[in-house]
């Protein structure tokens, strides 16, 4: 078999290996599709995660496939079943520092449990669409943390795969969404999934544009935008203070981007608004809801995949995924591109 391993900083290779023998509580998945995540790219930049000296970090966690082997102690799982993997419910957090990664032909899922680490998918759902379950669950959790509802005015900073998923869920929920990104390709995708407007925030007066679209209100002596919620999926250090400076009374902000350095914020300005700032990470219980919604959103979801590559070309695919022109880059393990 082959597996994608990080060996050192910016050193990632498609290696051959002999898979571990599955135990009584384990399942083996024949991986059909696996998406490239921003965390995969981050792990490569830092030389892996939880990597021992001289060791490797296998990566890949957005996997969909078919059950090939079921341990005798595993309940309710059958050979041939079509599933997606919930890596956060696996003992080793597949693709994030443990011995397994999903950029491989056959994935060992230890201590497999249906409804937890494995979730069934409809028979007619394409594997590449199913492999979007994990990132779409991240996006949905961010939207849930924003308490977004129909009719809300929401701004999403960053339209990479997670931000784009947030735009889609917000539109699906009936919110009015403004999407922000430096990349014209990503702004165009946000419009395609239903954003009411998409801007490069460095090229417009953002407060003025939001007042046009979301209206305005007063916070003591200053004018504020009528935006109900802001979601940061970009991670630029200026975003928090920019939002605080224009936020209305009791508006909400959710940070989903990973900040590697501390950010100073203006608590004085925030005090007068009573706005809430919180964070969102992972997907405690959103995966089943995502899978249930996929059949009706299938056409929209297909448009969120910008590239397909076979496993043989995964190194090049990583380069494409790092470019701002890409959306979700999908690896088709069976070789179809």
C-alpha positions as CSV (number, residue, x, y, z in Angstrom):
1,X,0.0,0.0,0.0
2,X,0.9,3.7,-0.2
3,X,0.4,6.4,2.3
4,X,1.2,10.2,2.4
5,X,3.7,10.9,5.2
6,X,5.3,14.1,6.5
7,X,9.1,13.4,7.1
8,X,10.2,16.9,8.1
9,X,9.5,20.6,7.5
10,X,8.1,20.9,3.9
11,X,9.1,17.3,3.3
12,X,6.1,15.2,2.4
13,X,6.2,11.9,0.5
14,X,4.0,9.2,-0.9
15,X,5.6,6.2,0.8
16,X,5.0,2.4,0.4
17,X,4.2,0.6,3.6
18,X,2.7,-2.6,5.0
19,X,-0.6,-1.9,6.8
20,X,-1.0,-3.0,10.4
21,X,-3.2,-6.1,11.0
22,X,-6.7,-5.2,12.1
23,X,-7.8,-6.4,15.5
24,X,-11.2,-7.6,16.7
25,X,-12.5,-4.1,17.3
26,X,-11.2,-2.6,14.0
27,X,-12.5,-2.0,10.6
28,X,-10.6,-1.5,7.3
29,X,-11.9,1.1,4.8
30,X,-11.1,1.0,1.1
31,X,-10.7,4.8,0.7
32,X,-12.4,6.2,-2.4
33,X,-12.0,9.9,-1.9
34,X,-10.1,12.2,0.6
35,X,-10.1,15.9,0.6
36,X,-7.0,18.1,1.3
37,X,-7.5,20.2,4.4
38,X,-5.8,23.4,5.4
39,X,-4.5,21.6,8.5
40,X,-2.7,19.1,6.2
41,X,-0.9,22.1,4.7
42,X,-0.1,23.5,8.1
43,X,1.3,20.2,9.3
44,X,3.6,20.1,6.4
45,X,4.9,23.6,7.1
46,X,5.8,22.7,10.7
47,X,7.2,19.2,9.9
48,X,4.3,17.1,11.2
49,X,2.4,16.9,14.4
50,X,3.4,14.6,17.3
51,X,6.2,13.2,15.1
52,X,8.9,11.3,16.9
53,X,12.5,11.9,15.9
54,X,13.2,10.0,12.7
55,X,9.5,9.2,12.4
56,X,6.7,10.4,10.2
57,X,3.2,11.9,10.4
58,X,0.6,10.3,8.2
59,X,-1.9,12.8,7.0
60,X,-5.4,12.9,5.5
61,X,-8.7,12.9,7.5
62,X,-11.6,13.9,5.1
63,X,-12.2,10.3,3.9
64,X,-15.1,8.4,2.4
65,X,-15.0,4.8,1.3
66,X,-16.2,1.3,1.4
67,X,-15.8,-1.2,4.3
68,X,-13.5,-4.0,3.3
69,X,-13.0,-5.8,6.6
70,X,-14.9,-5.9,9.9
71,X,-13.4,-7.2,13.2
72,X,-15.4,-9.9,14.9
73,X,-16.2,-7.7,17.9
74,X,-17.5,-4.8,15.8
75,X,-21.3,-4.3,15.8
76,X,-23.6,-3.1,13.1
77,X,-20.9,-2.6,10.4
78,X,-20.9,-4.8,7.3
79,X,-18.5,-5.5,4.5
80,X,-19.4,-3.3,1.5
81,X,-21.0,-0.6,3.5
82,X,-20.4,2.9,2.3
83,X,-19.2,5.3,5.0
84,X,-17.4,8.5,6.0
85,X,-14.9,8.6,8.8
86,X,-15.3,11.0,11.7
87,X,-11.6,11.4,12.6
88,X,-12.3,13.2,15.9
89,X,-14.1,10.0,17.1
90,X,-11.1,7.7,16.4
91,X,-8.6,6.9,19.1
92,X,-5.7,8.4,17.2
93,X,-7.5,11.3,15.6
94,X,-6.8,9.9,12.1
95,X,-4.5,12.2,10.1
96,X,-3.5,14.4,13.1
97,X,-0.6,12.8,14.7
98,X,-1.5,9.1,15.1
99,X,-0.3,6.1,13.1
100,X,-3.1,6.4,10.5
101,X,-3.7,8.8,7.7
102,X,-6.4,8.7,5.0
103,X,-4.3,9.5,1.9
104,X,-3.9,5.8,1.4
105,X,-5.7,2.9,-0.4
106,X,-6.8,1.1,2.8
107,X,-7.4,2.9,6.1
108,X,-7.4,1.1,9.4
109,X,-10.1,2.5,11.8
110,X,-9.3,1.3,15.3
111,X,-12.1,0.7,17.8
112,X,-14.6,1.3,15.1
113,X,-18.2,2.3,16.1
114,X,-21.0,2.9,13.7
115,X,-22.6,6.3,14.4
116,X,-19.4,7.6,16.0
117,X,-16.2,7.0,14.1
118,X,-18.1,5.6,11.1
119,X,-21.2,7.2,9.6
120,X,-23.2,5.5,6.8
121,X,-23.8,7.5,3.6
122,X,-26.6,7.0,1.0
123,X,-26.0,4.5,-1.8
124,X,-26.4,7.1,-4.5
125,X,-24.1,9.8,-3.0
126,X,-20.8,10.1,-4.9
127,X,-17.8,9.5,-2.7
128,X,-16.2,12.8,-3.6
129,X,-19.3,14.6,-2.3
130,X,-19.4,12.4,0.8
131,X,-15.8,13.3,1.5
132,X,-16.9,16.9,2.0
133,X,-18.7,15.8,5.2
134,X,-15.9,16.6,7.6
135,X,-15.1,20.2,6.4
136,X,-18.8,21.0,6.0
137,X,-19.4,19.9,9.5
138,X,-16.6,22.3,10.7
139,X,-18.4,25.0,8.7
140,X,-21.8,24.2,10.1
141,X,-20.5,24.2,13.7
142,X,-19.2,27.7,13.1
143,X,-22.6,28.8,11.8
144,X,-24.2,27.2,14.8
145,X,-21.9,29.0,17.2
146,X,-22.8,32.3,15.5
147,X,-26.5,31.5,16.4
148,X,-27.3,32.4,12.8
149,X,-31.0,32.3,11.8
150,X,-33.2,33.2,8.9
151,X,-33.1,36.9,8.1
152,X,-29.9,37.6,10.0
153,X,-27.2,39.8,8.3
154,X,-23.9,37.9,8.5
155,X,-20.4,38.6,7.3
156,X,-17.9,35.8,6.5
157,X,-14.2,36.7,6.4
158,X,-12.3,34.2,4.2
159,X,-13.8,32.0,1.4
160,X,-11.5,29.1,1.4
161,X,-13.2,25.7,1.7
162,X,-14.4,26.3,5.3
163,X,-15.5,29.8,4.8
164,X,-17.3,28.9,1.6
165,X,-19.1,26.1,3.4
166,X,-20.2,28.7,6.0
167,X,-21.5,30.9,3.3
168,X,-23.5,27.9,1.9
169,X,-25.0,26.9,5.2
170,X,-25.9,30.5,6.1
171,X,-27.7,31.0,2.7
172,X,-29.4,27.6,3.2
173,X,-30.6,28.9,6.6
174,X,-32.0,32.0,5.0
175,X,-29.4,34.6,6.2
176,X,-28.2,37.5,4.2
177,X,-24.5,36.9,3.6
178,X,-21.6,39.2,2.6
179,X,-18.4,37.2,1.8
180,X,-14.9,38.7,2.0
181,X,-11.8,37.4,0.4
182,X,-8.7,38.7,-1.4
183,X,-9.1,36.1,-4.2
184,X,-11.5,36.9,-7.1
185,X,-12.0,33.2,-7.7
186,X,-13.1,32.6,-4.2
187,X,-15.4,35.6,-4.2
188,X,-17.0,34.3,-7.3
189,X,-17.6,30.9,-5.7
190,X,-19.2,32.6,-2.7
191,X,-21.6,34.4,-5.1
192,X,-22.4,31.1,-6.8
193,X,-23.5,29.6,-3.5
194,X,-25.7,32.5,-2.8
195,X,-23.8,35.3,-1.1
196,X,-25.6,38.7,-1.6
197,X,-22.2,40.4,-2.2
198,X,-18.5,39.5,-2.1
199,X,-15.7,42.1,-1.6
200,X,-12.0,42.3,-1.4
201,X,-11.9,44.1,2.0
202,X,-8.6,45.8,1.1
203,X,-10.2,47.5,-1.9
204,X,-13.4,48.9,-0.5
205,X,-14.7,50.9,2.5
206,X,-16.1,47.8,4.2
207,X,-18.1,49.7,6.8
208,X,-19.7,51.8,4.1
209,X,-20.6,48.7,2.0
210,X,-22.1,46.9,5.0
211,X,-24.2,50.0,5.8
212,X,-25.6,49.9,2.2
213,X,-26.4,46.2,2.5
214,X,-27.3,45.7,6.2
215,X,-28.3,49.2,7.3
216,X,-26.9,51.2,10.2
217,X,-27.6,51.9,13.8
218,X,-26.1,53.9,16.7
219,X,-23.8,52.9,19.5
220,X,-23.6,55.9,21.7
221,X,-21.9,58.6,19.5
222,X,-20.8,56.4,16.7
223,X,-22.5,54.9,13.6
224,X,-22.5,51.1,13.6
225,X,-23.3,48.6,10.8
226,X,-26.5,46.5,11.0
227,X,-24.7,43.2,10.8
228,X,-25.9,40.6,13.3
229,X,-23.0,38.2,13.2
230,X,-19.4,38.1,11.9
231,X,-17.4,34.9,11.3
232,X,-13.7,34.9,10.9
233,X,-12.4,32.1,8.7
234,X,-9.4,34.1,7.5
235,X,-7.2,34.7,10.4
236,X,-5.9,38.2,9.6
237,X,-4.8,39.9,12.8
238,X,-6.7,43.2,12.0
239,X,-10.1,41.5,11.7
240,X,-11.1,41.5,15.3
241,X,-10.5,45.2,15.9
242,X,-12.0,46.1,12.6
243,X,-15.2,44.3,13.6
244,X,-15.2,45.8,17.1
245,X,-14.9,49.3,15.6
246,X,-18.1,48.9,13.5
247,X,-20.2,46.3,15.4
248,X,-23.7,47.1,16.6
249,X,-25.1,46.5,20.1
250,X,-25.0,42.8,21.1
251,X,-23.7,41.6,17.8
252,X,-21.9,38.3,17.7
253,X,-18.5,37.2,16.4
254,X,-17.1,33.7,15.9
255,X,-13.4,33.0,15.3
256,X,-12.8,29.7,13.4
257,X,-9.4,30.6,11.9
258,X,-6.3,29.4,13.6
259,X,-4.2,32.2,15.1
260,X,-0.6,31.3,15.7
261,X,0.2,34.5,17.6
262,X,-1.7,36.6,20.3
263,X,-3.9,39.4,19.0
264,X,-4.4,42.6,20.9
265,X,-8.0,43.8,21.0
266,X,-9.7,47.1,22.0
267,X,-11.8,46.0,25.0
268,X,-12.9,49.6,25.6
269,X,-14.7,49.8,22.3
270,X,-16.0,46.3,22.7
271,X,-17.4,47.3,26.2
272,X,-19.8,49.8,24.7
273,X,-21.4,47.3,22.3
274,X,-21.8,44.4,24.6
275,X,-20.9,42.3,21.6
276,X,-19.9,38.6,22.1
277,X,-16.7,37.1,20.7
278,X,-16.4,33.3,20.8
279,X,-14.6,30.5,18.9
280,X,-15.6,27.4,17.1
281,X,-13.5,24.2,16.5
282,X,-14.4,20.8,15.1
283,X,-17.9,19.4,14.9
284,X,-19.2,18.0,18.2
285,X,-22.4,16.6,16.6
286,X,-22.9,18.2,13.2
287,X,-21.8,15.3,10.9
288,X,-25.2,13.5,10.8
289,X,-27.0,16.7,9.9
290,X,-24.5,17.3,7.1
291,X,-25.0,13.9,5.6
292,X,-28.8,14.2,5.8
293,X,-28.6,17.5,3.8
294,X,-26.2,16.3,1.1
295,X,-28.7,14.8,-1.3
296,X,-30.7,18.0,-1.7
297,X,-27.5,20.2,-1.8
298,X,-25.6,17.8,-4.2
299,X,-25.3,20.2,-7.2
300,X,-24.1,23.0,-5.0
301,X,-21.6,20.8,-3.2
302,X,-20.2,19.5,-6.5
303,X,-19.3,23.1,-7.4
304,X,-17.3,23.5,-4.2
305,X,-14.7,20.9,-5.5
306,X,-12.3,22.8,-7.7
307,X,-9.9,20.0,-8.6
308,X,-9.7,16.2,-8.7
309,X,-6.4,14.3,-8.7
310,X,-5.5,10.6,-8.4
311,X,-3.3,9.5,-5.4
312,X,-0.3,9.3,-7.8
313,X,-0.4,13.1,-8.1
314,X,-1.1,14.0,-4.5
315,X,2.2,16.0,-4.1
316,X,1.2,18.2,-7.0
317,X,-2.4,18.4,-5.6
318,X,-1.0,19.8,-2.3
319,X,0.6,22.6,-4.2
320,X,-2.7,23.4,-5.9
321,X,-4.6,23.3,-2.6
322,X,-2.2,25.9,-1.3
323,X,-3.1,28.4,-4.0
324,X,-5.8,31.0,-3.5
325,X,-7.4,29.9,-6.8
326,X,-8.5,26.5,-5.4
327,X,-11.5,25.5,-3.4
328,X,-11.7,22.0,-2.2
329,X,-9.0,19.8,-3.8
330,X,-10.1,16.1,-3.8
331,X,-7.9,13.0,-4.1
332,X,-9.6,10.1,-5.8
333,X,-7.8,7.2,-4.4
334,X,-9.0,4.7,-7.1
335,X,-7.1,6.8,-9.7
336,X,-10.0,8.6,-11.4
337,X,-9.3,12.3,-11.8
